[in-house]
Amino acid sequence: MPESTDVTTPSRLPSGGFERAGVGAVRWSTGGVAWLRLGAWFAAFAVVAPIVSVAVSAWLGAGTALGTWAHLAETVLAETLLNTLVLCLGVGGGVAALGVGSAWLITRYEFPGRSVFEWALVLPLAMPAYVAAYTYTDALQYVGPVQTWLRHTFGWTRADYWFPEVRSLGGAVAMFVLVLYPYVYMLARTAFLERAGGLLEVARSMGLSPWQGFVRVSLPLARPAIAAGVALALMEALADYGTVSYFAVQTFTTGIYRAWFSLGDRAAAAQLALVLLAFVGLVLAAERSLRGRARFDDASLRRSGSSRVDVHGLRAGLATAGCALPLVLGFVLPAGLLLRMAWVEGDAQFGERFLILARHSVTLAGATALLAVALALLIGYAARVHRGRGMRWVHRASGLGYALPGSVIAVGVLIPVTRIDHILAAVAREVGGVEVGLLLTGTIAALVYACLVRYLSAAVQTVDAGLARITPQMDQAARSLGHSPAQTLVRVHLPLLRGSLLTAALLVFIDVMKELPATLVMRPFNFDTLATQTFVLASDERLAEASTAALAIVAVGLVPMVLLCRQIARGQRVSVT
């Protein structure tokens, strides 16, 4: 639009009910966006409600849960606290070491296989930690192929050698590190490429060695990205139930499940959920502290990937091994073991039972994905049209769910929902003389809601990225043509957002397919999914029968990884040219 039309004085056009909100920003009048604001506020309330429910239940049950807390204090509470701390420290240090190390090798050195490792190093994200735990347990246990080979090859007996116990706290830390380090790798790689390239050459000209340049230049510049990656990995580890439960490691997630089902104390479960939330809050606070207020802009000193140093001989071999090791251990080996179990030993569950499980998983994931995309579009469009402080709060609140472990959300949803079910059943019995059963907890409605709260953030961020690519001038053009907010959304934004909406739906769909804690707690009777079936069979040491379901989960998880790999490769080609 011409420069003369950008004025700060609000103007009103009767045809569309729009207001001009300054240079480059357009919004509709209050009446025109009322439905958007109302819907966005409702979505934010839906995300925050489980947290409020947990807090209220913990407060109201403070007295009744004393017996359970006394029992936990005498038995597993101290162990739970210690294990959770060790888990955080071990996973945080491990993912930082693997992620930063591999990112540094990829960005600074040229060695055989580097172009493949650049995108392949993100593949372990497709492998759920609990699936990796099952495969490694089968491979490394006493009767597994590794120890059996050692005994047959060297003639050893059980007393002749020591072998680490995979089903332990250390084993759980190793599983999380191997599948979660890509969070740090992706963010650190981007930071090294965008911030440190030219400055490293400056540091080298000042006499700093490559190691000194890494420690004094690259690492401080990448610190915010590394902290963010470590925080994401820690939140995933704290939210996990399948791995720690299978390895018999007491954490707050297993404690919540035990208090709810074994002890039947919902107040204690809510209180444990609050403690787990406190740990998540500490992780986020630590991430903000490490990130600080760092802001860097070295655009004038950026270099393309062509500034990498060529290495040969032993150094090249070490670099290749350093990148190959986490990839092989985090994805190639577990996937190969799953294929072997499914092909050689067979899966007795494969057939009609598998199709039923797949249908359940697809139904749950599909319903959640559709609702998540609809709410994300509502929130994103409301934030675009109405740029007030309230909308900023709504936008932040919609992203809280991803920081909440699935077990916490399950407790926060089940407590009020079960009470509503009991009230509805009592009313139906008194008024109509009929038994309606559990209307909410007896169906997947409550489970869909819990998954929606958990993964809405992924959809919101993807839709926001798509909306950011649509210029405000297009809204202004729609306004000048007399379009209402709804008409502009349908005729202008939706056609341009098709790719972003599909991506958002895909991400949520895949996350729900892998979801275990909330599904395990909240699934209706006789409603198993691929994830719960894998967990149940593996817990019964029926790993071969769990292999097909586990492979299906991994295969679905590969879809976004392939897309991400293509994006990484495309970005690298652009940077080189």
DRENVEX-696059 format. One record per residue (C-alpha): residue number from 1; chain; x, y, z. Coordinates in Angstrom, 2 decimals. Last residue first. Example, Ala and Ser with C-alpha at 12.3 -4.5 7.8 and 13.67 -1.06 7.14 Angstrom:
REM residues 2
SITE   pos   unit      east     north        up
SITE     2      A     13.67     -1.06      7.14
SITE     1      A     12.30     -4.50      7.80
***
This chain:
REM residues 577
SITE   pos   unit      east     north        up
SITE   577      A     25.08    -22.14     -2.66
SITE   576      A     26.26    -23.75      0.55
SITE   575      A     23.54    -22.20      2.67
SITE   574      A     20.80    -23.25      0.25
SITE   573      A     22.04    -26.82      0.10
SITE   572      A     22.17    -26.92      3.91
SITE   571      A     18.63    -25.68      4.20
SITE   570      A     17.41    -28.35      1.79
SITE   569      A     19.19    -31.07      3.77
SITE   568      A     17.72    -29.84      7.04
SITE   567      A     14.24    -29.57      5.52
SITE   566      A     14.51    -33.05      4.04
SITE   565      A     15.57    -34.40      7.43
SITE   564      A     12.62    -32.69      9.07
SITE   563      A     10.21    -34.27      6.61
SITE   562      A     11.82    -37.65      7.18
SITE   561      A     11.61    -37.14     10.95
SITE   560      A      7.97    -36.11     10.65
SITE   559      A      7.18    -39.46      8.97
SITE   558      A      9.52    -41.63     11.05
SITE   557      A      7.17    -41.52     14.04
SITE   556      A      4.63    -43.55     12.10
SITE   555      A      7.24    -46.24     11.45
SITE   554      A      8.34    -46.22     15.10
SITE   553      A      4.77    -46.73     16.32
SITE   552      A      4.20    -49.51     13.77
SITE   551      A      7.45    -51.17     14.81
SITE   550      A      6.33    -51.16     18.45
SITE   549      A      3.01    -52.77     17.49
SITE   548      A      4.87    -55.44     15.52
SITE   547      A      7.45    -56.08     18.25
SITE   546      A      5.08    -56.53     21.19
SITE   545      A      4.53    -60.22     20.44
SITE   544      A      8.30    -60.74     20.31
SITE   543      A      8.72    -58.87     23.60
SITE   542      A      6.38    -61.06     25.60
SITE   541      A      8.21    -60.31     28.87
SITE   540      A      4.87    -59.53     30.59
SITE   539      A      5.90    -55.87     30.83
SITE   538      A      6.69    -56.02     27.10
SITE   537      A      3.17    -57.23     26.37
SITE   536      A      1.55    -54.51     28.48
SITE   535      A      3.76    -51.70     27.14
SITE   534      A      3.36    -52.66     23.48
SITE   533      A     -0.39    -53.02     23.92
SITE   532      A     -0.55    -49.60     25.59
SITE   531      A      1.30    -47.96     22.69
SITE   530      A     -0.61    -49.76     19.93
SITE   529      A     -3.87    -48.78     21.58
SITE   528      A     -6.11    -50.63     23.99
SITE   527      A     -9.77    -49.81     24.54
SITE   526      A    -11.25    -52.76     26.42
SITE   525      A    -12.34    -50.57     29.33
SITE   524      A    -11.81    -46.90     28.63
SITE   523      A     -8.32    -45.44     28.39
SITE   522      A     -7.48    -42.90     31.09
SITE   521      A     -4.39    -44.17     32.93
SITE   520      A     -2.61    -45.98     30.10
SITE   519      A     -3.57    -43.31     27.59
SITE   518      A     -2.24    -40.53     29.82
SITE   517      A      1.09    -42.29     30.36
SITE   516      A      1.55    -43.75     26.82
SITE   515      A      1.47    -41.25     23.96
SITE   514      A      3.21    -42.55     20.81
SITE   513      A      0.15    -42.32     18.53
SITE   512      A     -0.75    -39.04     20.23
SITE   511      A      2.56    -37.49     19.18
SITE   510      A      2.11    -38.77     15.63
SITE   509      A     -1.33    -37.24     15.22
SITE   508      A     -0.25    -33.96     16.80
SITE   507      A      2.63    -33.60     14.33
SITE   506      A      0.49    -34.60     11.35
SITE   505      A     -2.32    -32.21     12.23
SITE   504      A      0.16    -29.34     12.54
SITE   503      A      1.79    -30.25      9.22
SITE   502      A     -1.59    -30.39      7.48
SITE   501      A     -2.56    -27.03      8.97
SITE   500      A      0.75    -25.50      7.88
SITE   499      A      0.36    -26.80      4.32
SITE   498      A     -3.23    -25.61      3.95
SITE   497      A     -2.50    -22.22      5.50
SITE   496      A     -2.66    -20.18      2.29
SITE   495      A     -6.06    -21.58      1.31
SITE   494      A     -7.28    -21.08      4.90
SITE   493      A     -6.08    -17.49      5.19
SITE   492      A     -7.83    -15.71      2.35
SITE   491      A    -11.32    -17.05      1.66
SITE   490      A    -12.17    -18.82      4.92
SITE   489      A    -10.38    -16.54      7.39
SITE   488      A    -11.31    -13.40      5.51
SITE   487      A    -14.96    -14.49      5.40
SITE   486      A    -14.97    -15.17      9.14
SITE   485      A    -13.40    -11.80      9.94
SITE   484      A    -15.91    -10.02      7.67
SITE   483      A    -15.03     -9.11      4.09
SITE   482      A    -15.83     -5.63      2.83
SITE   481      A    -13.39     -5.54     -0.10
SITE   480      A    -11.23     -2.98      1.70
SITE   479      A    -11.06     -5.31      4.67
SITE   478      A     -9.87     -8.19      2.55
SITE   477      A     -7.14     -5.97      1.10
SITE   476      A     -6.12     -4.91      4.60
SITE   475      A     -5.92     -8.53      5.66
SITE   474      A     -3.67     -9.21      2.67
SITE   473      A     -1.55     -6.18      3.56
SITE   472      A     -0.91     -7.74      6.98
SITE   471      A      1.42    -10.26      5.27
SITE   470      A      0.80    -13.99      5.51
SITE   469      A      4.07    -15.70      6.48
SITE   468      A      3.38    -15.14     10.18
SITE   467      A      0.13    -17.08      9.80
SITE   466      A      2.05    -20.21      8.83
SITE   465      A      4.44    -19.95     11.76
SITE   464      A      1.51    -19.38     14.09
SITE   463      A     -0.18    -22.51     12.72
SITE   462      A      2.91    -24.58     13.54
SITE   461      A      3.25    -23.10     17.03
SITE   460      A     -0.43    -23.64     17.80
SITE   459      A     -0.38    -27.25     16.57
SITE   458      A      2.59    -28.21     18.73
SITE   457      A      1.09    -26.39     21.73
SITE   456      A     -2.15    -28.38     21.49
SITE   455      A     -0.22    -31.53     22.41
SITE   454      A     -0.92    -32.16     26.08
SITE   453      A     -4.29    -30.39     26.35
SITE   452      A     -5.55    -32.25     23.29
SITE   451      A     -4.25    -35.55     24.65
SITE   450      A     -6.23    -34.99     27.86
SITE   449      A     -9.36    -34.00     25.92
SITE   448      A     -9.10    -37.05     23.67
SITE   447      A     -8.80    -39.24     26.77
SITE   446      A    -11.90    -37.63     28.32
SITE   445      A    -13.92    -38.28     25.17
SITE   444      A    -12.58    -41.82     24.69
SITE   443      A    -15.64    -43.31     26.33
SITE   442      A    -16.41    -44.66     29.78
SITE   441      A    -14.75    -41.67     31.43
SITE   440      A    -17.31    -39.35     29.84
SITE   439      A    -20.72    -41.03     29.89
SITE   438      A    -19.95    -43.50     32.65
SITE   437      A    -23.08    -45.59     33.11
SITE   436      A    -26.45    -44.37     31.88
SITE   435      A    -28.52    -46.38     34.33
SITE   434      A    -32.17    -45.48     33.98
SITE   433      A    -34.86    -44.38     36.44
SITE   432      A    -35.54    -41.25     34.48
SITE   431      A    -35.20    -38.53     37.07
SITE   430      A    -33.40    -40.20     39.97
SITE   429      A    -31.22    -42.58     37.94
SITE   428      A    -30.43    -39.99     35.29
SITE   427      A    -29.52    -37.46     37.98
SITE   426      A    -27.29    -39.96     39.80
SITE   425      A    -25.52    -40.95     36.58
SITE   424      A    -24.95    -37.32     35.67
SITE   423      A    -23.51    -36.59     39.11
SITE   422      A    -21.26    -39.65     39.01
SITE   421      A    -20.01    -38.72     35.55
SITE   420      A    -19.32    -35.15     36.67
SITE   419      A    -17.30    -36.49     39.59
SITE   418      A    -15.35    -38.74     37.24
SITE   417      A    -14.65    -35.76     34.98
SITE   416      A    -13.43    -33.55     37.84
SITE   415      A    -10.75    -36.02     39.04
SITE   414      A    -10.01    -37.58     35.64
SITE   413      A     -8.80    -34.43     33.90
SITE   412      A     -6.21    -33.22     36.41
SITE   411      A     -5.03    -36.77     37.08
SITE   410      A     -4.58    -37.45     33.36
SITE   409      A     -2.88    -34.10     32.85
SITE   408      A     -0.37    -34.94     35.57
SITE   407      A      0.25    -38.39     34.07
SITE   406      A      0.81    -36.90     30.63
SITE   405      A      3.55    -34.65     31.93
SITE   404      A      2.78    -30.93     31.62
SITE   403      A      5.27    -28.79     29.68
SITE   402      A      3.42    -29.50     26.45
SITE   401      A      0.18    -28.33     28.04
SITE   400      A      1.41    -24.84     28.82
SITE   399      A      1.31    -23.75     25.18
SITE   398      A     -2.30    -22.59     25.18
SITE   397      A     -1.57    -20.45     28.24
SITE   396      A      1.00    -18.41     26.32
SITE   395      A     -1.48    -17.57     23.55
SITE   394      A     -4.21    -16.74     26.03
SITE   393      A     -1.85    -14.39     27.87
SITE   392      A     -0.95    -12.68     24.59
SITE   391      A     -4.64    -12.45     23.80
SITE   390      A     -5.28    -10.69     27.08
SITE   389      A     -2.49     -8.20     26.44
SITE   388      A     -4.18     -7.09     23.22
SITE   387      A     -3.30     -7.87     19.61
SITE   386      A     -6.77     -8.77     18.35
SITE   385      A     -6.75     -9.95     14.74
SITE   384      A     -3.53    -11.95     14.81
SITE   383      A     -4.06    -13.34     18.31
SITE   382      A     -7.58    -14.38     17.33
SITE   381      A     -6.23    -16.05     14.18
SITE   380      A     -3.66    -18.01     16.16
SITE   379      A     -6.12    -19.08     18.84
SITE   378      A     -8.84    -20.15     16.38
SITE   377      A     -6.37    -21.89     14.08
SITE   376      A     -4.86    -23.71     17.05
SITE   375      A     -8.34    -24.71     18.23
SITE   374      A     -9.24    -26.22     14.84
SITE   373      A     -5.85    -27.88     14.45
SITE   372      A     -6.05    -29.41     17.93
SITE   371      A     -9.60    -30.67     17.34
SITE   370      A     -8.59    -32.41     14.12
SITE   369      A     -5.41    -33.86     15.65
SITE   368      A     -7.22    -35.18     18.73
SITE   367      A     -9.84    -36.96     16.65
SITE   366      A     -7.18    -38.46     14.38
SITE   365      A     -4.94    -39.61     17.23
SITE   364      A     -7.75    -41.36     19.09
SITE   363      A     -9.26    -42.93     15.98
SITE   362      A     -5.84    -43.89     14.59
SITE   361      A     -4.84    -45.56     17.85
SITE   360      A     -8.12    -47.43     18.17
SITE   359      A     -7.98    -48.56     14.55
SITE   358      A     -4.38    -49.73     14.98
SITE   357      A     -5.37    -51.73     18.05
SITE   356      A     -8.25    -53.36     16.16
SITE   355      A     -5.98    -54.12     13.19
SITE   354      A     -3.42    -55.72     15.51
SITE   353      A     -6.07    -57.98     17.03
SITE   352      A     -7.26    -59.07     13.59
SITE   351      A     -3.76    -60.09     12.58
SITE   350      A     -0.50    -59.80     14.47
SITE   349      A     -0.84    -60.81     18.11
SITE   348      A      1.15    -64.01     17.63
SITE   347      A      4.11    -61.94     16.52
SITE   346      A      6.95    -63.81     14.90
SITE   345      A     10.28    -65.03     16.26
SITE   344      A     12.37    -64.43     13.14
SITE   343      A     10.59    -61.54     11.39
SITE   342      A      9.08    -59.57     14.29
SITE   341      A     12.04    -60.15     16.59
SITE   340      A     14.54    -59.29     13.86
SITE   339      A     12.68    -56.16     12.83
SITE   338      A     12.59    -54.98     16.44
SITE   337      A     16.32    -55.67     16.83
SITE   336      A     17.06    -53.69     13.68
SITE   335      A     15.01    -50.73     14.91
SITE   334      A     16.83    -50.83     18.26
SITE   333      A     20.26    -51.00     16.51
SITE   332      A     19.65    -48.32     13.87
SITE   331      A     17.95    -45.77     16.12
SITE   330      A     19.70    -44.56     19.28
SITE   329      A     22.71    -46.89     19.35
SITE   328      A     23.47    -46.56     15.64
SITE   327      A     22.83    -42.82     15.50
SITE   326      A     24.67    -42.14     18.77
SITE   325      A     27.75    -44.08     17.52
SITE   324      A     27.80    -42.88     13.91
SITE   323      A     28.55    -39.23     14.73
SITE   322      A     31.59    -39.90     16.93
SITE   321      A     32.66    -42.77     14.68
SITE   320      A     32.80    -40.47     11.66
SITE   319      A     34.74    -37.85     13.63
SITE   318      A     37.15    -40.49     14.94
SITE   317      A     37.74    -41.84     11.45
SITE   316      A     38.36    -38.35     10.07
SITE   315      A     40.83    -37.66     12.86
SITE   314      A     42.61    -40.95     12.19
SITE   313      A     43.12    -40.24      8.52
SITE   312      A     41.72    -37.04      7.12
SITE   311      A     40.08    -33.82      8.25
SITE   310      A     38.75    -31.01      6.03
SITE   309      A     37.79    -27.86      7.97
SITE   308      A     34.35    -26.39      7.35
SITE   307      A     34.10    -22.95      5.79
SITE   306      A     31.80    -24.25      3.01
SITE   305      A     28.90    -24.44      5.48
SITE   304      A     28.21    -20.80      4.88
SITE   303      A     29.68    -17.96      6.84
SITE   302      A     28.10    -15.41      9.11
SITE   301      A     30.13    -12.39     10.19
SITE   300      A     27.84     -9.62      9.05
SITE   299      A     24.87    -11.40     10.49
SITE   298      A     26.43    -11.41     13.94
SITE   297      A     23.36    -10.66     15.98
SITE   296      A     23.30    -12.05     19.47
SITE   295      A     20.87    -11.60     22.33
SITE   294      A     21.49    -13.16     25.71
SITE   293      A     19.02    -12.12     28.33
SITE   292      A     19.58    -15.18     30.48
SITE   291      A     19.64    -18.45     28.60
SITE   290      A     21.04    -20.28     31.58
SITE   289      A     18.48    -18.67     33.87
SITE   288      A     15.62    -19.30     31.47
SITE   287      A     16.61    -22.97     31.20
SITE   286      A     16.95    -23.25     34.98
SITE   285      A     13.47    -21.80     35.42
SITE   284      A     12.07    -24.29     32.89
SITE   283      A     13.70    -27.21     34.69
SITE   282      A     12.56    -25.91     38.07
SITE   281      A      9.00    -25.63     36.77
SITE   280      A      9.14    -29.22     35.53
SITE   279      A     10.28    -30.30     38.99
SITE   278      A      7.44    -28.31     40.55
SITE   277      A      5.00    -30.00     38.18
SITE   276      A      6.23    -33.34     39.52
SITE   275      A      5.52    -32.11     43.05
SITE   274      A      2.04    -31.07     41.94
SITE   273      A      1.45    -34.51     40.41
SITE   272      A      2.48    -36.09     43.69
SITE   271      A     -0.19    -33.99     45.38
SITE   270      A     -2.79    -35.03     42.82
SITE   269      A     -1.91    -38.71     43.27
SITE   268      A     -2.16    -38.25     47.05
SITE   267      A     -5.64    -36.78     46.62
SITE   266      A     -6.62    -39.60     44.27
SITE   265      A     -5.86    -42.30     46.82
SITE   264      A     -6.77    -45.73     45.42
SITE   263      A     -3.54    -47.27     46.74
SITE   262      A     -2.70    -49.41     43.72
SITE   261      A     -4.49    -47.43     41.02
SITE   260      A     -4.08    -43.74     41.82
SITE   259      A     -1.16    -43.82     44.25
SITE   258      A      0.73    -46.27     42.03
SITE   257      A      0.19    -44.23     38.87
SITE   256      A      1.28    -41.04     40.59
SITE   255      A      4.34    -42.78     42.04
SITE   254      A      5.30    -44.12     38.60
SITE   253      A      5.35    -40.54     37.31
SITE   252      A      7.09    -39.29     40.46
SITE   251      A      9.94    -41.70     39.88
SITE   250      A     10.72    -45.19     41.14
SITE   249      A     12.77    -47.17     38.63
SITE   248      A     11.40    -50.64     37.95
SITE   247      A     13.01    -50.73     34.46
SITE   246      A      9.60    -51.24     32.84
SITE   245      A      8.11    -48.46     34.95
SITE   244      A     10.96    -46.09     34.18
SITE   243      A     10.68    -46.70     30.44
SITE   242      A      6.88    -46.67     30.09
SITE   241      A      6.19    -43.67     32.33
SITE   240      A      7.89    -40.71     30.72
SITE   239      A      6.91    -37.15     31.64
SITE   238      A     10.15    -36.43     33.51
SITE   237      A     12.19    -37.69     30.54
SITE   236      A     10.22    -35.60     28.02
SITE   235      A     10.57    -32.51     30.20
SITE   234      A     14.29    -33.19     30.52
SITE   233      A     14.74    -33.44     26.75
SITE   232      A     12.93    -30.16     26.15
SITE   231      A     14.99    -28.43     28.84
SITE   230      A     18.24    -29.76     27.33
SITE   229      A     17.26    -28.35     23.94
SITE   228      A     16.41    -24.93     25.39
SITE   227      A     19.68    -24.80     27.32
SITE   226      A     21.63    -25.69     24.17
SITE   225      A     19.89    -22.94     22.21
SITE   224      A     20.56    -20.34     24.90
SITE   223      A     24.22    -21.45     25.23
SITE   222      A     25.02    -21.32     21.51
SITE   221      A     26.94    -18.04     21.69
SITE   220      A     28.72    -19.14     24.87
SITE   219      A     29.73    -22.46     23.23
SITE   218      A     30.97    -20.98     19.97
SITE   217      A     33.30    -18.31     21.34
SITE   216      A     35.30    -19.23     24.46
SITE   215      A     34.96    -23.01     24.51
SITE   214      A     34.92    -23.63     20.74
SITE   213      A     37.55    -21.04     19.97
SITE   212      A     39.76    -22.43     22.73
SITE   211      A     39.41    -25.91     21.23
SITE   210      A     40.24    -24.65     17.73
SITE   209      A     43.28    -22.77     19.12
SITE   208      A     43.09    -19.03     19.71
SITE   207      A     45.74    -16.86     18.05
SITE   206      A     43.74    -13.71     17.31
SITE   205      A     43.24    -14.81     13.69
SITE   204      A     41.61    -17.96     15.01
SITE   203      A     39.13    -15.91     17.06
SITE   202      A     38.20    -13.87     13.99
SITE   201      A     37.70    -17.07     12.05
SITE   200      A     35.52    -18.37     14.88
SITE   199      A     33.49    -15.16     14.78
SITE   198      A     32.62    -15.82     11.15
SITE   197      A     30.94    -19.15     11.80
SITE   196      A     29.61    -18.72     15.33
SITE   195      A     26.12    -17.35     15.11
SITE   194      A     24.09    -18.92     12.33
SITE   193      A     25.80    -22.26     11.78
SITE   192      A     26.69    -22.93     15.43
SITE   191      A     23.22    -21.91     16.59
SITE   190      A     21.50    -24.11     14.02
SITE   189      A     23.63    -27.09     15.02
SITE   188      A     22.97    -26.41     18.71
SITE   187      A     19.20    -26.40     18.16
SITE   186      A     19.16    -29.61     16.12
SITE   185      A     21.68    -31.46     18.31
SITE   184      A     20.04    -30.48     21.59
SITE   183      A     16.66    -31.95     20.65
SITE   182      A     18.50    -34.76     18.83
SITE   181      A     19.83    -35.96     22.27
SITE   180      A     16.43    -37.43     23.16
SITE   179      A     16.66    -41.03     21.90
SITE   178      A     20.11    -42.04     23.17
SITE   177      A     19.99    -39.88     26.31
SITE   176      A     16.62    -41.25     27.40
SITE   175      A     17.75    -44.85     27.00
SITE   174      A     21.04    -44.22     28.84
SITE   173      A     19.26    -42.57     31.78
SITE   172      A     16.91    -45.56     32.02
SITE   171      A     19.88    -47.96     32.00
SITE   170      A     21.56    -45.99     34.77
SITE   169      A     18.39    -46.19     36.84
SITE   168      A     18.29    -49.94     36.32
SITE   167      A     17.01    -52.54     33.89
SITE   166      A     20.21    -52.62     31.80
SITE   165      A     22.22    -54.36     34.50
SITE   164      A     25.90    -54.05     33.59
SITE   163      A     27.73    -57.30     32.91
SITE   162      A     30.29    -58.90     35.17
SITE   161      A     32.20    -62.00     34.21
SITE   160      A     33.31    -65.45     35.38
SITE   159      A     30.49    -66.16     37.86
SITE   158      A     27.83    -66.54     35.16
SITE   157      A     29.99    -69.03     33.29
SITE   156      A     32.48    -68.22     30.58
SITE   155      A     33.53    -70.44     27.69
SITE   154      A     34.92    -67.50     25.76
SITE   153      A     32.73    -67.66     22.65
SITE   152      A     29.72    -69.45     24.15
SITE   151      A     29.55    -67.22     27.22
SITE   150      A     30.09    -64.00     25.25
SITE   149      A     27.54    -65.01     22.59
SITE   148      A     24.91    -65.73     25.27
SITE   147      A     25.66    -62.37     26.87
SITE   146      A     24.99    -60.53     23.62
SITE   145      A     22.12    -62.70     22.29
SITE   144      A     19.91    -62.39     25.37
SITE   143      A     19.61    -65.02     28.09
SITE   142      A     21.34    -62.79     30.65
SITE   141      A     19.67    -59.61     29.41
SITE   140      A     21.41    -57.38     26.85
SITE   139      A     19.38    -57.91     23.65
SITE   138      A     15.91    -58.28     25.13
SITE   137      A     16.51    -55.40     27.52
SITE   136      A     17.86    -53.30     24.66
SITE   135      A     14.70    -53.87     22.63
SITE   134      A     12.31    -53.12     25.47
SITE   133      A     14.12    -49.95     26.55
SITE   132      A     14.23    -48.67     22.96
SITE   131      A     10.44    -49.03     22.82
SITE   130      A     10.10    -47.17     26.14
SITE   129      A     12.25    -44.33     24.84
SITE   128      A     10.09    -43.81     21.79
SITE   127      A     12.15    -44.10     18.57
SITE   126      A     11.27    -41.42     16.02
SITE   125      A     13.51    -38.96     17.88
SITE   124      A     16.38    -41.34     17.12
SITE   123      A     16.21    -40.13     13.48
SITE   122      A     17.65    -36.65     14.14
SITE   121      A     21.24    -37.77     13.51
SITE   120      A     20.27    -38.85      9.98
SITE   119      A     20.12    -35.27      8.69
SITE   118      A     23.74    -34.19      9.17
SITE   117      A     24.91    -37.79      9.41
SITE   116      A     24.37    -38.24      5.67
SITE   115      A     26.31    -35.12      4.66
SITE   114      A     29.08    -36.02      7.13
SITE   113      A     29.61    -39.52      5.74
SITE   112      A     33.35    -39.16      5.24
SITE   111      A     34.72    -36.02      6.95
SITE   110      A     34.33    -32.24      6.67
SITE   109      A     34.53    -30.46     10.01
SITE   108      A     32.96    -27.44     11.75
SITE   107      A     29.19    -27.85     11.44
SITE   106      A     28.82    -31.63     11.69
SITE   105      A     31.50    -32.11     14.34
SITE   104      A     30.07    -29.32     16.49
SITE   103      A     26.52    -30.65     16.20
SITE   102      A     27.71    -34.15     17.20
SITE   101      A     29.46    -32.83     20.30
SITE   100      A     26.65    -30.46     21.29
SITE    99      A     23.98    -33.16     21.07
SITE    98      A     26.00    -35.98     22.60
SITE    97      A     27.35    -33.94     25.54
SITE    96      A     24.15    -31.96     26.16
SITE    95      A     22.01    -35.09     25.88
SITE    94      A     24.16    -36.85     28.47
SITE    93      A     24.45    -33.98     30.96
SITE    92      A     20.73    -33.33     31.03
SITE    91      A     19.84    -37.03     31.07
SITE    90      A     22.17    -37.76     33.97
SITE    89      A     21.29    -34.68     36.02
SITE    88      A     17.54    -35.05     35.52
SITE    87      A     17.57    -38.80     36.17
SITE    86      A     19.75    -38.36     39.25
SITE    85      A     17.26    -35.83     40.63
SITE    84      A     14.27    -38.04     39.83
SITE    83      A     15.98    -41.08     41.34
SITE    82      A     16.80    -39.22     44.55
SITE    81      A     13.25    -37.91     45.01
SITE    80      A     11.70    -41.30     44.26
SITE    79      A     14.13    -43.12     46.56
SITE    78      A     13.21    -40.77     49.40
SITE    77      A      9.51    -41.31     48.70
SITE    76      A      9.68    -45.09     48.27
SITE    75      A      8.81    -46.85     51.53
SITE    74      A      8.35    -44.99     54.81
SITE    73      A      7.59    -41.67     53.12
SITE    72      A      5.16    -43.38     50.73
SITE    71      A      3.26    -44.94     53.63
SITE    70      A      3.17    -41.63     55.50
SITE    69      A      2.00    -39.93     52.31
SITE    68      A     -0.78    -42.47     51.93
SITE    67      A     -1.91    -41.93     55.51
SITE    66      A     -1.76    -38.16     55.15
SITE    65      A     -3.91    -38.21     52.03
SITE    64      A     -7.17    -37.42     53.84
SITE    63      A     -5.86    -34.19     55.32
SITE    62      A     -4.41    -32.53     52.24
SITE    61      A     -7.28    -33.75     50.09
SITE    60      A     -8.82    -30.36     49.51
SITE    59      A     -5.45    -28.80     48.67
SITE    58      A     -4.30    -31.59     46.34
SITE    57      A     -7.67    -31.64     44.63
SITE    56      A     -7.57    -27.88     44.13
SITE    55      A     -4.02    -27.94     42.71
SITE    54      A     -4.74    -30.87     40.39
SITE    53      A     -7.95    -29.28     39.12
SITE    52      A     -6.24    -25.95     38.54
SITE    51      A     -3.59    -27.68     36.45
SITE    50      A     -6.27    -29.65     34.57
SITE    49      A     -8.21    -26.40     33.85
SITE    48      A     -5.27    -24.49     32.31
SITE    47      A     -5.57    -26.11     28.88
SITE    46      A     -9.38    -25.87     28.72
SITE    45      A     -9.21    -22.27     29.98
SITE    44      A     -6.89    -21.37     27.11
SITE    43      A     -9.30    -22.93     24.59
SITE    42      A    -12.24    -21.02     26.10
SITE    41      A    -10.29    -17.78     25.94
SITE    40      A     -9.57    -18.38     22.27
SITE    39      A    -13.24    -19.11     21.54
SITE    38      A    -14.42    -15.97     23.31
SITE    37      A    -11.81    -13.81     21.63
SITE    36      A    -12.73    -15.11     18.20
SITE    35      A    -16.45    -14.74     18.81
SITE    34      A    -15.98    -11.15     19.93
SITE    33      A    -13.86    -10.32     16.91
SITE    32      A    -16.41     -8.40     14.87
SITE    31      A    -17.99     -6.70     17.83
SITE    30      A    -14.68     -5.30     19.02
SITE    29      A    -13.82     -3.84     15.64
SITE    28      A    -11.49     -5.72     13.37
SITE    27      A     -7.73     -5.46     13.45
SITE    26      A     -4.96     -4.33     11.19
SITE    25      A     -1.28     -3.92     11.94
SITE    24      A      1.29     -2.73      9.43
SITE    23      A      1.48      0.78     10.80
SITE    22      A     -1.11      1.43     13.44
SITE    21      A     -4.22     -0.35     14.58
SITE    20      A     -6.57      0.25     11.61
SITE    19      A    -10.08     -0.76     12.52
SITE    18      A    -12.43     -3.01     10.62
SITE    17      A    -16.24     -3.25     10.60
SITE    16      A    -16.40     -4.52      7.07
SITE    15      A    -18.66     -2.15      5.20
SITE    14      A    -18.81      0.53      7.85
SITE    13      A    -15.18      1.49      7.48
SITE    12      A    -13.58      2.88     10.59
SITE    11      A    -10.36      4.82     10.91
SITE    10      A     -7.92      4.83     13.81
SITE     9      A     -5.26      7.56     13.65
SITE     8      A     -1.90      5.88     13.27
SITE     7      A     -1.67      6.37      9.54
SITE     6      A     -0.32      4.08      6.86
SITE     5      A     -2.18      5.35      3.78
SITE     4      A      0.49      7.86      2.77
SITE     3      A      3.11      5.15      2.33
SITE     2      A      1.21      3.58     -0.50
SITE     1      A      0.00      0.00      0.00
***
